[in-house]
Amino acid sequence: MKYSYYIADVFTGQPFHGVPLPVFTDATGLTDKKMLQIAGELNASNTIFLIFCEQKSTYSIKAFSKFEEVSIGSHSILAASYVLANIGSAIPAFANHICAHPQIQTGTHVFGIQRG
């Protein structure tokens, strides 16, 4: 299976500045082991994986450094939110009108994403 990702530069208003984070918008089917391998290959400070839950219309989020799974920080949420808000029409859950108002769930917190 092929997986695509986007690079989000967080903490900046200009491309190629800030902190570049790869964001996988559909990591369905990837094991934690495979996510860790991918993160190691990409060699970014963190690599973000989103898994869509159709029943809840939410994305769960996982973040990996090249060595281990890491806690979800503000930069991970910013990167994932930016990609979902700005590239939504290219993501199957949006394109198929499954998820008009996406949310990211991080444990007990849920963040709504405004497209536009």
CORDA-V309902 format. One record per residue. RES is the residue in three letters. PHI is phi in whole degrees, -180 to 180 (999 if undefined). PSI is psi in whole degrees, -180 to 180 (999 if undefined). D_LAST is the distance of its C-alpha to the last C-alpha in whole Angstrom. Layout:
BEGIN
[[RES	PHI	PSI	D_LAST] [RES	PHI	PSI	D_LAST]]
END
This chain:
BEGIN
[[MET	999	146	30] [LYS	-100	141	28] [TYR	-125	133	25] [SER	-110	158	22] [TYR	-145	163	20] [TYR	-122	149	18] [ILE	-100	123	19] [ALA	-110	125	17] [ASP	-91	110	18] [VAL	-98	159	18] [PHE	65	34	19] [THR	-158	163	19] [GLY	-111	5	17] [GLN	-125	140	19] [PRO	-61	149	19] [PHE	67	22	22] [HIS	-129	173	23] [GLY	75	-151	22] [VAL	-109	113	23] [PRO	-81	126	22] [LEU	-126	124	21] [PRO	-71	136	21] [VAL	-125	116	19] [PHE	-90	119	20] [THR	-84	-14	18] [ASP	-144	89	21] [ALA	-96	18	24] [THR	-56	130	26] [GLY	93	-12	29] [LEU	-83	132	29] [THR	-82	164	32] [ASP	-59	-39	32] [LYS	-60	-45	35] [LYS	-68	-39	33] [MET	-61	-42	30] [LEU	-64	-40	32] [GLN	-64	-43	34] [ILE	-64	-46	30] [ALA	-60	-40	29] [GLY	-64	-40	33] [GLU	-67	-41	32] [LEU	-75	-26	29] [ASN	59	32	31] [ALA	-89	168	28] [SER	-60	-41	28] [ASN	-143	149	26] [THR	-121	131	25] [ILE	-104	135	22] [PHE	-123	126	22] [LEU	-111	136	20] [ILE	-125	119	22] [PHE	-83	133	20] [CYS	-111	105	22] [GLU	-62	-37	22] [GLN	-62	-35	24] [LYS	-101	-7	22] [SER	53	41	18] [THR	-129	158	18] [TYR	-107	129	19] [SER	-85	153	22] [ILE	-128	137	22] [LYS	-130	146	25] [ALA	-131	138	25] [PHE	-130	136	28] [SER	-84	-175	30] [LYS	-75	-5	33] [PHE	-113	-29	35] [GLU	-165	168	34] [GLU	-70	138	31] [VAL	-121	161	30] [SER	-64	151	28] [ILE	-78	118	24] [GLY	-107	177	24] [SER	-61	-36	21] [HIS	-66	-34	20] [SER	-67	-43	20] [ILE	-67	-41	17] [LEU	-61	-46	15] [ALA	-63	-48	16] [ALA	-64	-43	15] [SER	-64	-43	12] [TYR	-60	-47	11] [VAL	-63	-47	12] [LEU	-63	-39	10] [ALA	-74	-33	7] [ASN	-105	-17	7] [ILE	-123	19	10] [GLY	-53	-40	10] [SER	-66	-17	11] [ALA	-91	-4	14] [ILE	-99	129	15] [PRO	-51	-42	17] [ALA	-62	-33	16] [PHE	-78	-49	13] [ALA	-59	-34	15] [ASN	-91	10	18] [HIS	58	28	16] [ILE	-76	-36	17] [CYS	-132	94	15] [ALA	-78	-31	12] [HIS	-130	83	11] [PRO	-68	155	12] [GLN	-135	150	15] [ILE	-112	127	17] [GLN	-107	126	20] [THR	-122	91	23] [GLY	64	-110	26] [THR	-95	-7	26] [HIS	-102	141	23] [VAL	-125	129	19] [PHE	-114	124	16] [GLY	-82	144	13] [ILE	-111	127	10] [GLN	-98	122	6] [ARG	-87	149	4] [GLY	154	999	0]]
END
